[in-house]
Amino acid sequence: MSHRKYEHARCGHLGFTPRRRARRHQGKIRSFPKDNPSQPVHLTAFIGYKAGMTHVVREVNRLGSKRHMKEVIDAVTIMECPPMMVVGVVGYVETPSGLRGLTTVWTDQISDSCKRRFYKNWYKSKKKAFTKYVSNMLKEQGKASKIDVELGRIKKYCQVVRVIAHTQIEKLNLRQKKAHVMEIQINGGTVDKKVAWAKEHLGKEIRVGDVFQGNEFIDTIGVTKGHGFNGVVKRYGVRRLYKKTHRGFRKVACIGPWHPERVMHTVARAGQMGYHHRTERNKKVYKVGKGAVYGTKDNAKGDSDPTEKNITPLGGFPHYGVVNQDFLMLRGAVMGTKKRAITFRKAIFPPAGRRMEEKINLKFVDTASKIGHGRFQTAEEKQKFFGVTKKDEKEEKPGKKAEGKA
C-alpha cells in the first residue's frame, strides 16, 4: 500500500455539485433517445413504483466467459408499473435555440387523480379544470372539430411529437391520490404516423409491456434516498483525526490555504446527503411480468421451479405490500425508497458486445419472506411443513359453534 489518497481516496464525485435537495420528487427526463424514422412508432419512457428487492438464479449464456453455462445468483429490484393513461398530445418545432411548443391537444376524459396534479388544494377547489376547454374543443368548426384542426397543425409544422400521460396511482395500495404526469416522446416513423398513433391512443391505457421488453437495457431516473444533514466522514468518507485532537475528530483538519481567502469548492464540508436527482444508465430488464389482476398465477415461475406462485413474497414486500399490477424486474438496485416513483427511459447509449446480446433465462425466483430469514416459497409449503397450528384451530372453532346453534 502506497498512500491512502491513492488506495482509498475520499468519496464524493465533484461532477455532482451542488449537493442540495432535489426540487422535484419525480425523476425528470432531460433528453430522449435519438429518433430513427426507420423503426416502428413506439414510446420511449414509462413510470413505475419501487416495491422491493429479491434474488434470482439464472444460467449465464456468454460464450468465452468462465461462467458460461454456470448458475449465478443475481439481486433484482421489482418495480410495479400500473398502466398509464394518455391524456394529451404536444407538438414541438425545432428552432436554432431549441424546441418550441406549438400546440397541445387534451382528451375530454381526464380522471380526478390527474386533475389533482393541477391544484394546490384539491379539497377547497371548485374542481372545474378543463370544463371550458372540453366544451370549446368539442364544438365543430366547419366539418372538422378543433381537435382535428390542432392535430393537423402538428402534422404540418412539428418535428417532435410527445404524449402527456399519467399514472393510475389509485390502482396501487398507496396513500397518495395525486397521479404523476409526464411527457413521453414518440419515436419511429414519420410525423403523420406519430400523430395518428397518438390520436388512436388518446384517452386509452398503455401497459409497460407495450414499451419495454425482456433482455432490454433501460435508464432509470429518480430521486435517491434522503439522509438529511451529515458530516464529512459519512458524506465524503474522509479519515477521522487522532483521538486526542482538539475540538472534535470527525472533521477536515485543514480546509485550505491562507490565500486565496476562501474555501475551495473541492474541500469536503458537512451538508445535505441524499435526496438528489440521479440518472443510472443501462439497467438490464430481466423480466416484464404480467399482473395478478389479469388472472396470472405464475408470474414468478422459473425453468427449474415448477411451483405456481406470483412475485409477491410471503407477507408482502416490507414497507410496500402486495404487487398485483404489471411489474419490471431489473438487475441490481434502483435509487430511492419504497413506493417512490421512478422514471424509466429507453437507453440512450446501449452497451455493445456480448453483454447486450445475452438472453436471460430465469431458473428460480425467490419469493420467501423478506421479514427475517424466510424458508418457505409459498403459503401452501409453509402450511404443509407446520401442519394445523393453534391459529388455524381458533379460526375453525367459531364456525363449528355457529353450526351447532343452527
Disulfide bonds with the S-S distance in Angstrom:
none
